Amino acid sequence: MDNHFVQYMVDFTMPQDLPDDFVHLIPEQRAAVNRLLNEGKILTYALSLENSKLWAVFCVQSEEELTELINRLPLSHYMKKRVSELTFYNAAHPFIPSFSMN
């Protein structure tokens, strides 16, 4: 099994006026995203309602796996998507406490 992982930034554009179906699927979307975050498939997830944008960094073994994960997200068919393979991805992890010998 190949353990080579690639990171992709997915730039989602939401509809300006959110249809009722979209709003009703938000809890399912959040549950799916939380599961993917716990599995390490999504590294970051950010939303700007003001700009109707959502950004996510995925860590997958192939673009096919990425497409499969995106298509399984309940809100994905409501949004336009732009995918970019990342050359590198660095992030600070502020929620991990640092260890102190004191």
C-alpha positions as CSV (number, residue, x, y, z in Angstrom):
1,M,0.0,0.0,0.0
2,D,1.3,3.4,-1.0
3,N,1.6,5.7,2.1
4,H,2.2,8.9,0.0
5,F,-0.2,11.6,0.9
6,V,-1.0,14.8,-1.0
7,Q,-2.6,17.9,0.3
8,Y,-5.3,19.7,-1.7
9,M,-6.9,23.1,-1.0
10,V,-10.5,23.0,-2.0
11,D,-12.1,26.4,-2.4
12,F,-15.9,26.1,-2.3
13,T,-18.3,28.9,-3.3
14,M,-21.7,28.7,-1.8
15,P,-24.9,30.1,-3.4
16,Q,-25.6,33.7,-2.5
17,D,-29.1,32.8,-1.3
18,L,-29.0,29.6,0.7
19,P,-32.0,27.3,-0.3
20,D,-33.9,25.6,2.5
21,D,-32.5,22.2,1.4
22,F,-29.0,23.6,1.9
23,V,-29.8,24.9,5.4
24,H,-31.4,21.6,6.5
25,L,-28.3,19.7,5.4
26,I,-25.9,21.8,7.5
27,P,-26.0,19.4,10.6
28,E,-25.1,16.4,8.3
29,Q,-22.3,18.4,6.7
30,R,-20.9,19.3,10.1
31,A,-21.0,15.7,11.2
32,A,-19.3,14.5,8.0
33,V,-16.6,17.2,8.3
34,N,-16.0,16.3,12.0
35,R,-15.6,12.7,11.0
36,L,-13.1,13.5,8.3
37,L,-11.2,15.8,10.7
38,N,-11.0,13.0,13.2
39,E,-9.7,10.6,10.5
40,G,-7.1,13.1,9.3
41,K,-8.6,13.4,5.9
42,I,-9.5,17.1,6.4
43,L,-6.7,19.1,8.0
44,T,-8.4,22.5,8.2
45,Y,-11.9,23.8,7.5
46,A,-12.9,27.4,7.4
47,L,-16.1,29.3,6.5
48,S,-16.9,32.9,5.6
49,L,-20.6,33.5,5.3
50,E,-19.9,37.1,4.5
51,N,-18.1,36.0,1.3
52,S,-20.1,32.8,0.7
53,K,-16.8,30.9,0.8
54,L,-15.6,27.7,2.4
55,W,-12.1,26.4,2.4
56,A,-10.8,23.0,3.3
57,V,-7.4,21.3,3.1
58,F,-7.6,17.6,2.5
59,C,-4.9,15.0,3.0
60,V,-5.4,12.1,0.6
61,Q,-3.5,9.5,-1.4
62,S,-5.0,10.5,-4.8
63,E,-7.1,13.0,-6.6
64,E,-9.7,10.2,-7.0
65,E,-9.9,9.8,-3.2
66,L,-10.4,13.6,-2.9
67,T,-13.2,13.6,-5.4
68,E,-14.9,10.8,-3.6
69,L,-14.7,12.5,-0.3
70,I,-16.0,15.8,-1.7
71,N,-18.9,14.1,-3.4
72,R,-19.8,12.4,-0.1
73,L,-20.2,15.8,1.6
74,P,-23.9,16.6,1.8
75,L,-23.6,20.2,0.6
76,S,-21.1,19.7,-2.1
77,H,-23.5,19.6,-5.0
78,Y,-24.8,23.0,-4.0
79,M,-21.4,24.6,-4.3
80,K,-18.8,25.4,-7.0
81,K,-15.4,23.9,-6.3
82,R,-11.9,24.8,-7.2
83,V,-9.2,22.3,-6.3
84,S,-5.5,23.1,-6.0
85,E,-2.8,20.6,-5.2
86,L,-0.5,22.1,-2.6
87,T,3.2,22.1,-3.0
88,F,3.6,22.1,0.8
89,Y,1.3,22.7,3.8
90,N,2.5,24.0,7.1
91,A,0.3,24.9,10.0
92,A,0.6,25.8,13.7
93,H,-1.4,23.7,16.0
94,P,-2.4,26.1,18.8
95,F,-4.7,23.6,20.5
96,I,-1.9,21.2,21.5
97,P,-0.5,22.3,24.9
98,S,3.3,22.5,25.0
99,F,5.1,20.3,27.5
100,S,7.0,22.1,30.3
101,M,9.4,20.5,32.7
102,N,8.6,23.1,35.4
